[in-house]
Amino acid sequence: MNKILSTVLLAFLAANLAHAQAPAAPAAATSCEARAIDKNGKPLAGAAKTSFLKKCEGNCEAKAIDKNGKPLAGAAKASFIKKCEADAAK
């Protein structure tokens, strides 16, 4: 009986630790969000920020097509968007 209780308790603790970890943030939103600063180095706010984020995220999404003209998907799309946003930051 003690063996069963200790196994259940250990499983509960392991599940609790796995649940306590924070989920990863989306890379694309974070990248554009981090670059949303004005020429004085202050973060953008309001309509200026909204416009910047739309432009930042939209341009790379539209360009994410393969050599056959089909839209990229999955890891290829994520990689392309990450590279596109990094190039736009330069």
N, C-alpha and C positions, 0 to 999 in steps of 0.2 A: 504494500500500500504506500509506504514511504517513497519507494522508487518511482511509482507512478506520479505521485504528487510533486516530487522534485523534477521529474521530466516535464510535467505540465508547466510548472513554475519557470523552468529554464526556457521553454518554448515561448511562454508569454513575455519574458524579459527580452528575448531575441527579437520577437515581433515588435515590441515596443521601441527598441533601439532602431530598427529598420524604419519604423513609421516616423520617428523623430527627426530624421534627416530632411533637410529642406530640398524641395524640387529645384532643378536647374532652371534658370531664367532663359527665355528665348534670346538667341544671339543677335538676331537682326534688330530687334527692338532696342536692345541694350546698346548696340553699336551706334545707331542713329540718335538715340537719346543722349548718349555721351558726347556726341559731336554737335549737339544743338546749343551752341554758344554764340554770342554776338562778337563783334570785332574788338570789344573791350574785355572779353573773357568772362562775361557774366552769362548765366544761363538764359536762354530764350524763354518767353512766357506768352501765353494767350495765342492770338492768331498767328503771330510770327512763328511760334514753336509748332503749331499745327501745320502750317504751310511747309515748314522745313521738313518735318517728319514725313509728310505726304510725298514730297519731292524725293527725299532720301530713299524711302522704301519703294516708291512706285517706279522709279527709273530702273532699278535693278530687276524688279519683277518682270517688267516688260521686255527686257533684254535677255531673259533666261530661256533661250531656245537652242536646240541642238542644230547640227549642220544640215539636217533634213527639214528644218522649219517647225519641228514639233516642240511643244513646251517641255522643259526639263522637269524632272520629278525626283523626289527623295534626296539622297545624299549628293547627287550631282547638282541639283538645284540649290541646296544649302551651301555647297562649296562655291558655286558660281556667285551667289548673292554675297557671301562673305568677302570674296575677292573683289567684286564690283564695288562694294561699300568701302573697302580698304583703299582701292584705287581712287575713289571719289574724294576721300579724305585728304589726299595729297595735293 
